[in-house]
Amino acid sequence: MRNVTILVAVVVVVVLLLTGCGVDGAPQRPVEKPLQQQMGVTLSGDARIGVSAQL
């Protein structure tokens, strides 16, 4: 039972290290958009208009 606990602890530590160290590659900066595309107002999402009544 003690060996299983140690094995589980080692696996958890290894998984945490691999997820935190950039396994998918080195970090990259986001690509900056040209200044002309950054200006202005952007709206996104959805809107719902309606009537709710209980009869």
PDB file of N, CA, C, O and CB in Angstrom:
ATOM      1  N   MET A   1       0.821  -1.193   0.000  1.00  0.00           N
ATOM      2  CA  MET A   1       0.000   0.000   0.000  1.00  0.00           C
ATOM      3  C   MET A   1       0.866   1.257   0.000  1.00  0.00           C
ATOM      4  O   MET A   1       0.535   2.251  -0.646  1.00  0.00           O
ATOM      5  CB  MET A   1      -0.935  -0.002   1.203  1.00  0.00           C
ATOM      6  N   ARG A   2       1.968   1.201   0.726  1.00  0.00           N
ATOM      7  CA  ARG A   2       2.865   2.360   0.800  1.00  0.00           C
ATOM      8  C   ARG A   2       3.497   2.633  -0.554  1.00  0.00           C
ATOM      9  O   ARG A   2       3.670   3.790  -0.937  1.00  0.00           O
ATOM     10  CB  ARG A   2       3.960   2.136   1.859  1.00  0.00           C
ATOM     11  N   ASN A   3       3.846   1.569  -1.287  1.00  0.00           N
ATOM     12  CA  ASN A   3       4.448   1.735  -2.604  1.00  0.00           C
ATOM     13  C   ASN A   3       3.460   2.363  -3.584  1.00  0.00           C
ATOM     14  O   ASN A   3       3.848   3.173  -4.427  1.00  0.00           O
ATOM     15  CB  ASN A   3       4.937   0.388  -3.138  1.00  0.00           C
ATOM     16  N   VAL A   4       2.202   1.996  -3.476  1.00  0.00           N
ATOM     17  CA  VAL A   4       1.180   2.559  -4.358  1.00  0.00           C
ATOM     18  C   VAL A   4       1.019   4.052  -4.082  1.00  0.00           C
ATOM     19  O   VAL A   4       0.878   4.844  -5.014  1.00  0.00           O
ATOM     20  CB  VAL A   4      -0.171   1.824  -4.171  1.00  0.00           C
ATOM     21  N   THR A   5       1.040   4.432  -2.822  1.00  0.00           N
ATOM     22  CA  THR A   5       0.914   5.843  -2.462  1.00  0.00           C
ATOM     23  C   THR A   5       2.089   6.644  -3.003  1.00  0.00           C
ATOM     24  O   THR A   5       1.898   7.738  -3.533  1.00  0.00           O
ATOM     25  CB  THR A   5       0.820   6.005  -0.940  1.00  0.00           C
ATOM     26  N   ILE A   6       3.278   6.124  -2.880  1.00  0.00           N
ATOM     27  CA  ILE A   6       4.469   6.803  -3.403  1.00  0.00           C
ATOM     28  C   ILE A   6       4.394   6.896  -4.920  1.00  0.00           C
ATOM     29  O   ILE A   6       4.719   7.939  -5.488  1.00  0.00           O
ATOM     30  CB  ILE A   6       5.757   6.062  -2.975  1.00  0.00           C
ATOM     31  N   LEU A   7       3.974   5.833  -5.578  1.00  0.00           N
ATOM     32  CA  LEU A   7       3.864   5.827  -7.034  1.00  0.00           C
ATOM     33  C   LEU A   7       2.841   6.863  -7.510  1.00  0.00           C
ATOM     34  O   LEU A   7       3.087   7.584  -8.476  1.00  0.00           O
ATOM     35  CB  LEU A   7       3.473   4.427  -7.534  1.00  0.00           C
ATOM     36  N   VAL A   8       1.704   6.934  -6.834  1.00  0.00           N
ATOM     37  CA  VAL A   8       0.685   7.919  -7.202  1.00  0.00           C
ATOM     38  C   VAL A   8       1.216   9.333  -6.992  1.00  0.00           C
ATOM     39  O   VAL A   8       0.981  10.207  -7.826  1.00  0.00           O
ATOM     40  CB  VAL A   8      -0.604   7.704  -6.380  1.00  0.00           C
ATOM     41  N   ALA A   9       1.919   9.570  -5.904  1.00  0.00           N
ATOM     42  CA  ALA A   9       2.485  10.896  -5.637  1.00  0.00           C
ATOM     43  C   ALA A   9       3.501  11.270  -6.712  1.00  0.00           C
ATOM     44  O   ALA A   9       3.525  12.417  -7.161  1.00  0.00           O
ATOM     45  CB  ALA A   9       3.147  10.933  -4.243  1.00  0.00           C
ATOM     46  N   VAL A  10       4.332  10.334  -7.129  1.00  0.00           N
ATOM     47  CA  VAL A  10       5.328  10.600  -8.174  1.00  0.00           C
ATOM     48  C   VAL A  10       4.634  10.915  -9.495  1.00  0.00           C
ATOM     49  O   VAL A  10       5.041  11.838 -10.200  1.00  0.00           O
ATOM     50  CB  VAL A  10       6.283   9.391  -8.344  1.00  0.00           C
ATOM     51  N   VAL A  11       3.602  10.169  -9.835  1.00  0.00           N
ATOM     52  CA  VAL A  11       2.871  10.409 -11.082  1.00  0.00           C
ATOM     53  C   VAL A  11       2.221  11.788 -11.059  1.00  0.00           C
ATOM     54  O   VAL A  11       2.248  12.503 -12.061  1.00  0.00           O
ATOM     55  CB  VAL A  11       1.803   9.317 -11.306  1.00  0.00           C
ATOM     56  N   VAL A  12       1.640  12.162  -9.932  1.00  0.00           N
ATOM     57  CA  VAL A  12       1.002  13.480  -9.824  1.00  0.00           C
ATOM     58  C   VAL A  12       2.039  14.586  -9.989  1.00  0.00           C
ATOM     59  O   VAL A  12       1.785  15.568 -10.688  1.00  0.00           O
ATOM     60  CB  VAL A  12       0.274  13.627  -8.465  1.00  0.00           C
ATOM     61  N   VAL A  13       3.178  14.446  -9.371  1.00  0.00           N
ATOM     62  CA  VAL A  13       4.236  15.455  -9.481  1.00  0.00           C
ATOM     63  C   VAL A  13       4.732  15.546 -10.916  1.00  0.00           C
ATOM     64  O   VAL A  13       4.944  16.650 -11.417  1.00  0.00           O
ATOM     65  CB  VAL A  13       5.408  15.126  -8.533  1.00  0.00           C
ATOM     66  N   VAL A  14       4.920  14.428 -11.585  1.00  0.00           N
ATOM     67  CA  VAL A  14       5.385  14.432 -12.970  1.00  0.00           C
ATOM     68  C   VAL A  14       4.363  15.098 -13.875  1.00  0.00           C
ATOM     69  O   VAL A  14       4.729  15.891 -14.742  1.00  0.00           O
ATOM     70  CB  VAL A  14       5.666  13.005 -13.451  1.00  0.00           C
ATOM     71  N   VAL A  15       3.094  14.788 -13.686  1.00  0.00           N
ATOM     72  CA  VAL A  15       2.046  15.404 -14.508  1.00  0.00           C
ATOM     73  C   VAL A  15       2.009  16.912 -14.279  1.00  0.00           C
ATOM     74  O   VAL A  15       1.890  17.674 -15.238  1.00  0.00           O
ATOM     75  CB  VAL A  15       0.666  14.782 -14.191  1.00  0.00           C
ATOM     76  N   LEU A  16       2.107  17.350 -13.044  1.00  0.00           N
ATOM     77  CA  LEU A  16       2.104  18.779 -12.756  1.00  0.00           C
ATOM     78  C   LEU A  16       3.310  19.479 -13.376  1.00  0.00           C
ATOM     79  O   LEU A  16       3.181  20.586 -13.900  1.00  0.00           O
ATOM     80  CB  LEU A  16       2.085  19.010 -11.252  1.00  0.00           C
ATOM     81  N   LEU A  17       4.462  18.851 -13.323  1.00  0.00           N
ATOM     82  CA  LEU A  17       5.655  19.446 -13.922  1.00  0.00           C
ATOM     83  C   LEU A  17       5.523  19.533 -15.440  1.00  0.00           C
ATOM     84  O   LEU A  17       5.904  20.538 -16.040  1.00  0.00           O
ATOM     85  CB  LEU A  17       6.899  18.635 -13.549  1.00  0.00           C
ATOM     86  N   LEU A  18       4.988  18.490 -16.057  1.00  0.00           N
ATOM     87  CA  LEU A  18       4.864  18.492 -17.512  1.00  0.00           C
ATOM     88  C   LEU A  18       3.829  19.499 -17.991  1.00  0.00           C
ATOM     89  O   LEU A  18       4.007  20.104 -19.048  1.00  0.00           O
ATOM     90  CB  LEU A  18       4.501  17.105 -18.007  1.00  0.00           C
ATOM     91  N   THR A  19       2.761  19.689 -17.245  1.00  0.00           N
ATOM     92  CA  THR A  19       1.753  20.656 -17.674  1.00  0.00           C
ATOM     93  C   THR A  19       2.220  22.084 -17.441  1.00  0.00           C
ATOM     94  O   THR A  19       1.762  22.998 -18.127  1.00  0.00           O
ATOM     95  CB  THR A  19       0.440  20.412 -16.940  1.00  0.00           C
ATOM     96  N   GLY A  20       3.099  22.290 -16.510  1.00  0.00           N
ATOM     97  CA  GLY A  20       3.548  23.639 -16.193  1.00  0.00           C
ATOM     98  C   GLY A  20       4.777  24.098 -16.940  1.00  0.00           C
ATOM     99  O   GLY A  20       5.079  25.291 -16.925  1.00  0.00           O
ATOM    100  N   CYS A  21       5.499  23.212 -17.591  1.00  0.00           N
ATOM    101  CA  CYS A  21       6.775  23.605 -18.178  1.00  0.00           C
ATOM    102  C   CYS A  21       6.695  23.858 -19.674  1.00  0.00           C
ATOM    103  O   CYS A  21       7.735  24.031 -20.308  1.00  0.00           O
ATOM    104  CB  CYS A  21       7.800  22.553 -17.909  1.00  0.00           C
ATOM    105  N   GLY A  22       5.525  23.885 -20.257  1.00  0.00           N
ATOM    106  CA  GLY A  22       5.405  24.183 -21.677  1.00  0.00           C
ATOM    107  C   GLY A  22       5.690  22.982 -22.550  1.00  0.00           C
ATOM    108  O   GLY A  22       6.514  23.063 -23.461  1.00  0.00           O
ATOM    109  N   VAL A  23       5.039  21.895 -22.298  1.00  0.00           N
ATOM    110  CA  VAL A  23       5.248  20.671 -23.061  1.00  0.00           C
ATOM    111  C   VAL A  23       4.891  20.872 -24.528  1.00  0.00           C
ATOM    112  O   VAL A  23       5.465  20.230 -25.407  1.00  0.00           O
ATOM    113  CB  VAL A  23       4.423  19.529 -22.471  1.00  0.00           C
ATOM    114  N   ASP A  24       3.944  21.763 -24.784  1.00  0.00           N
ATOM    115  CA  ASP A  24       3.494  21.991 -26.153  1.00  0.00           C
ATOM    116  C   ASP A  24       4.412  22.937 -26.917  1.00  0.00           C
ATOM    117  O   ASP A  24       4.091  23.306 -28.047  1.00  0.00           O
ATOM    118  CB  ASP A  24       2.091  22.542 -26.148  1.00  0.00           C
ATOM    119  N   GLY A  25       5.513  23.331 -26.358  1.00  0.00           N
ATOM    120  CA  GLY A  25       6.471  24.189 -27.049  1.00  0.00           C
ATOM    121  C   GLY A  25       6.759  25.443 -26.241  1.00  0.00           C
ATOM    122  O   GLY A  25       6.158  25.701 -25.198  1.00  0.00           O
ATOM    123  N   ALA A  26       7.685  26.196 -26.759  1.00  0.00           N
ATOM    124  CA  ALA A  26       8.056  27.431 -26.084  1.00  0.00           C
ATOM    125  C   ALA A  26       6.925  28.456 -26.201  1.00  0.00           C
ATOM    126  O   ALA A  26       6.194  28.461 -27.191  1.00  0.00           O
ATOM    127  CB  ALA A  26       9.366  27.998 -26.673  1.00  0.00           C
ATOM    128  N   PRO A  27       6.781  29.312 -25.207  1.00  0.00           N
ATOM    129  CA  PRO A  27       5.733  30.322 -25.289  1.00  0.00           C
ATOM    130  C   PRO A  27       6.011  31.304 -26.425  1.00  0.00           C
ATOM    131  O   PRO A  27       7.163  31.628 -26.714  1.00  0.00           O
ATOM    132  CB  PRO A  27       5.610  31.072 -23.958  1.00  0.00           C
ATOM    133  N   GLN A  28       4.944  31.769 -27.059  1.00  0.00           N
ATOM    134  CA  GLN A  28       5.078  32.708 -28.166  1.00  0.00           C
ATOM    135  C   GLN A  28       4.233  33.936 -27.878  1.00  0.00           C
ATOM    136  O   GLN A  28       3.150  33.841 -27.301  1.00  0.00           O
ATOM    137  CB  GLN A  28       4.662  32.055 -29.508  1.00  0.00           C
ATOM    138  N   ARG A  29       4.746  35.095 -28.291  1.00  0.00           N
ATOM    139  CA  ARG A  29       3.994  36.331 -28.120  1.00  0.00           C
ATOM    140  C   ARG A  29       2.839  36.361 -29.117  1.00  0.00           C
ATOM    141  O   ARG A  29       2.961  35.837 -30.224  1.00  0.00           O
ATOM    142  CB  ARG A  29       4.912  37.570 -28.303  1.00  0.00           C
ATOM    143  N   PRO A  30       1.729  36.965 -28.731  1.00  0.00           N
ATOM    144  CA  PRO A  30       0.640  37.100 -29.691  1.00  0.00           C
ATOM    145  C   PRO A  30       1.040  38.048 -30.819  1.00  0.00           C
ATOM    146  O   PRO A  30       1.788  39.002 -30.610  1.00  0.00           O
ATOM    147  CB  PRO A  30      -0.636  37.603 -28.994  1.00  0.00           C
ATOM    148  N   VAL A  31       0.538  37.773 -31.995  1.00  0.00           N
ATOM    149  CA  VAL A  31       0.848  38.591 -33.154  1.00  0.00           C
ATOM    150  C   VAL A  31       0.045  39.882 -33.054  1.00  0.00           C
ATOM    151  O   VAL A  31      -1.175  39.863 -32.888  1.00  0.00           O
ATOM    152  CB  VAL A  31       0.538  37.833 -34.482  1.00  0.00           C
ATOM    153  N   GLU A  32       0.754  41.004 -33.158  1.00  0.00           N
ATOM    154  CA  GLU A  32       0.077  42.292 -33.073  1.00  0.00           C
ATOM    155  C   GLU A  32      -0.562  42.639 -34.407  1.00  0.00           C
ATOM    156  O   GLU A  32       0.039  42.457 -35.466  1.00  0.00           O
ATOM    157  CB  GLU A  32       1.055  43.394 -32.645  1.00  0.00           C
ATOM    158  N   LYS A  33      -1.788  43.141 -34.341  1.00  0.00           N
ATOM    159  CA  LYS A  33      -2.490  43.552 -35.546  1.00  0.00           C
ATOM    160  C   LYS A  33      -1.986  44.929 -35.962  1.00  0.00           C
ATOM    161  O   LYS A  33      -1.538  45.707 -35.120  1.00  0.00           O
ATOM    162  CB  LYS A  33      -4.028  43.564 -35.323  1.00  0.00           C
ATOM    163  N   PRO A  34      -2.057  45.228 -37.236  1.00  0.00           N
ATOM    164  CA  PRO A  34      -1.696  46.583 -37.661  1.00  0.00           C
ATOM    165  C   PRO A  34      -2.576  47.616 -36.971  1.00  0.00           C
ATOM    166  O   PRO A  34      -3.705  47.317 -36.583  1.00  0.00           O
ATOM    167  CB  PRO A  34      -1.815  46.721 -39.188  1.00  0.00           C
ATOM    168  N   LEU A  35      -2.057  48.839 -36.819  1.00  0.00           N
ATOM    169  CA  LEU A  35      -2.753  49.886 -36.082  1.00  0.00           C
ATOM    170  C   LEU A  35      -4.119  50.196 -36.681  1.00  0.00           C
ATOM    171  O   LEU A  35      -5.052  50.517 -35.944  1.00  0.00           O
ATOM    172  CB  LEU A  35      -1.910  51.142 -36.048  1.00  0.00           C
ATOM    173  N   GLN A  36      -4.253  50.108 -37.975  1.00  0.00           N
ATOM    174  CA  GLN A  36      -5.519  50.431 -38.620  1.00  0.00           C
ATOM    175  C   GLN A  36      -6.608  49.443 -38.213  1.00  0.00           C
ATOM    176  O   GLN A  36      -7.773  49.830 -38.121  1.00  0.00           O
ATOM    177  CB  GLN A  36      -5.355  50.439 -40.140  1.00  0.00           C
ATOM    178  N   GLN A  37      -6.271  48.206 -37.974  1.00  0.00           N
ATOM    179  CA  GLN A  37      -7.268  47.213 -37.605  1.00  0.00           C
ATOM    180  C   GLN A  37      -7.612  47.285 -36.121  1.00  0.00           C
ATOM    181  O   GLN A  37      -8.674  46.804 -35.725  1.00  0.00           O
ATOM    182  CB  GLN A  37      -6.774  45.822 -37.955  1.00  0.00           C
ATOM    183  N   GLN A  38      -6.761  47.863 -35.296  1.00  0.00           N
ATOM    184  CA  GLN A  38      -7.018  47.918 -33.867  1.00  0.00           C
ATOM    185  C   GLN A  38      -8.003  49.019 -33.501  1.00  0.00           C
ATOM    186  O   GLN A  38      -8.682  48.920 -32.479  1.00  0.00           O
ATOM    187  CB  GLN A  38      -5.728  48.119 -33.120  1.00  0.00           C
ATOM    188  N   MET A  39      -8.094  50.066 -34.315  1.00  0.00           N
ATOM    189  CA  MET A  39      -8.956  51.192 -33.986  1.00  0.00           C
ATOM    190  C   MET A  39     -10.413  50.866 -34.306  1.00  0.00           C
ATOM    191  O   MET A  39     -10.703  50.063 -35.192  1.00  0.00           O
ATOM    192  CB  MET A  39      -8.511  52.449 -34.747  1.00  0.00           C
ATOM    193  N   GLY A  40     -11.320  51.503 -33.570  1.00  0.00           N
ATOM    194  CA  GLY A  40     -12.728  51.315 -33.838  1.00  0.00           C
ATOM    195  C   GLY A  40     -13.435  50.612 -32.694  1.00  0.00           C
ATOM    196  O   GLY A  40     -12.845  50.317 -31.655  1.00  0.00           O
ATOM    197  N   VAL A  41     -14.707  50.353 -32.915  1.00  0.00           N
ATOM    198  CA  VAL A  41     -15.544  49.703 -31.909  1.00  0.00           C
ATOM    199  C   VAL A  41     -15.890  48.310 -32.409  1.00  0.00           C
ATOM    200  O   VAL A  41     -16.266  48.133 -33.568  1.00  0.00           O
ATOM    201  CB  VAL A  41     -16.837  50.533 -31.617  1.00  0.00           C
ATOM    202  N   THR A  42     -15.765  47.343 -31.545  1.00  0.00           N
ATOM    203  CA  THR A  42     -16.098  45.970 -31.891  1.00  0.00           C
ATOM    204  C   THR A  42     -17.174  45.472 -30.938  1.00  0.00           C
ATOM    205  O   THR A  42     -17.020  45.549 -29.719  1.00  0.00           O
ATOM    206  CB  THR A  42     -14.843  45.057 -31.839  1.00  0.00           C
ATOM    207  N   LEU A  43     -18.248  44.968 -31.494  1.00  0.00           N
ATOM    208  CA  LEU A  43     -19.314  44.380 -30.702  1.00  0.00           C
ATOM    209  C   LEU A  43     -19.414  42.900 -31.032  1.00  0.00           C
ATOM    210  O   LEU A  43     -19.338  42.507 -32.196  1.00  0.00           O
ATOM    211  CB  LEU A  43     -20.663  45.097 -30.959  1.00  0.00           C
ATOM    212  N   SER A  44     -19.582  42.098 -30.017  1.00  0.00           N
ATOM    213  CA  SER A  44     -19.758  40.671 -30.253  1.00  0.00           C
ATOM    214  C   SER A  44     -20.702  40.121 -29.194  1.00  0.00           C
ATOM    215  O   SER A  44     -20.896  40.724 -28.139  1.00  0.00           O
ATOM    216  CB  SER A  44     -18.390  39.920 -30.230  1.00  0.00           C
ATOM    217  N   GLY A  45     -21.271  38.995 -29.486  1.00  0.00           N
ATOM    218  CA  GLY A  45     -22.186  38.366 -28.548  1.00  0.00           C
ATOM    219  C   GLY A  45     -23.563  38.195 -29.151  1.00  0.00           C
ATOM    220  O   GLY A  45     -23.722  38.216 -30.371  1.00  0.00           O
ATOM    221  N   ASP A  46     -24.558  38.025 -28.295  1.00  0.00           N
ATOM    222  CA  ASP A  46     -25.921  37.890 -28.788  1.00  0.00           C
ATOM    223  C   ASP A  46     -26.869  38.627 -27.855  1.00  0.00           C
ATOM    224  O   ASP A  46     -26.589  38.810 -26.671  1.00  0.00           O
ATOM    225  CB  ASP A  46     -26.320  36.402 -28.912  1.00  0.00           C
ATOM    226  N   ALA A  47     -27.982  39.040 -28.410  1.00  0.00           N
ATOM    227  CA  ALA A  47     -28.997  39.750 -27.632  1.00  0.00           C
ATOM    228  C   ALA A  47     -30.336  39.098 -27.875  1.00  0.00           C
ATOM    229  O   ALA A  47     -30.620  38.628 -28.977  1.00  0.00           O
ATOM    230  CB  ALA A  47     -29.045  41.257 -27.999  1.00  0.00           C
ATOM    231  N   ARG A  48     -31.153  39.069 -26.852  1.00  0.00           N
ATOM    232  CA  ARG A  48     -32.486  38.476 -26.973  1.00  0.00           C
ATOM    233  C   ARG A  48     -33.503  39.470 -26.450  1.00  0.00           C
ATOM    234  O   ARG A  48     -33.344  40.041 -25.371  1.00  0.00           O
ATOM    235  CB  ARG A  48     -32.582  37.124 -26.202  1.00  0.00           C
ATOM    236  N   ILE A  49     -34.532  39.661 -27.221  1.00  0.00           N
ATOM    237  CA  ILE A  49     -35.615  40.565 -26.827  1.00  0.00           C
ATOM    238  C   ILE A  49     -36.904  39.752 -26.891  1.00  0.00           C
ATOM    239  O   ILE A  49     -37.155  39.032 -27.858  1.00  0.00           O
ATOM    240  CB  ILE A  49     -35.687  41.854 -27.761  1.00  0.00           C
ATOM    241  N   GLY A  50     -37.689  39.877 -25.875  1.00  0.00           N
ATOM    242  CA  GLY A  50     -38.940  39.137 -25.865  1.00  0.00           C
ATOM    243  C   GLY A  50     -39.808  39.510 -24.679  1.00  0.00           C
ATOM    244  O   GLY A  50     -39.439  40.333 -23.841  1.00  0.00           O
ATOM    245  N   VAL A  51     -40.955  38.888 -24.634  1.00  0.00           N
ATOM    246  CA  VAL A  51     -41.902  39.120 -23.563  1.00  0.00           C
ATOM    247  C   VAL A  51     -42.129  37.813 -22.834  1.00  0.00           C
ATOM    248  O   VAL A  51     -42.296  36.763 -23.455  1.00  0.00           O
ATOM    249  CB  VAL A  51     -43.231  39.697 -24.101  1.00  0.00           C
ATOM    250  N   SER A  52     -42.134  37.881 -21.537  1.00  0.00           N
ATOM    251  CA  SER A  52     -42.390  36.688 -20.738  1.00  0.00           C
ATOM    252  C   SER A  52     -43.610  36.946 -19.875  1.00  0.00           C
ATOM    253  O   SER A  52     -43.676  37.946 -19.160  1.00  0.00           O
ATOM    254  CB  SER A  52     -41.156  36.310 -19.865  1.00  0.00           C
ATOM    255  N   ALA A  53     -44.553  36.061 -19.943  1.00  0.00           N
ATOM    256  CA  ALA A  53     -45.768  36.219 -19.137  1.00  0.00           C
ATOM    257  C   ALA A  53     -46.194  34.858 -18.619  1.00  0.00           C
ATOM    258  O   ALA A  53     -46.081  33.853 -19.320  1.00  0.00           O
ATOM    259  CB  ALA A  53     -46.915  36.877 -19.962  1.00  0.00           C
ATOM    260  N   GLN A  54     -46.670  34.833 -17.421  1.00  0.00           N
ATOM    261  CA  GLN A  54     -47.192  33.600 -16.863  1.00  0.00           C
ATOM    262  C   GLN A  54     -48.723  33.689 -16.854  1.00  0.00           C
ATOM    263  O   GLN A  54     -49.287  34.670 -16.370  1.00  0.00           O
ATOM    264  CB  GLN A  54     -46.625  33.347 -15.423  1.00  0.00           C
ATOM    265  N   LEU A  55     -49.366  32.697 -17.373  1.00  0.00           N
ATOM    266  CA  LEU A  55     -50.833  32.684 -17.420  1.00  0.00           C
ATOM    267  C   LEU A  55     -51.390  31.788 -16.346  1.00  0.00           C
ATOM    268  O   LEU A  55     -52.607  31.649 -16.229  1.00  0.00           O
ATOM    269  CB  LEU A  55     -51.331  32.227 -18.789  1.00  0.00           C
TER     270      LEU A  55
END
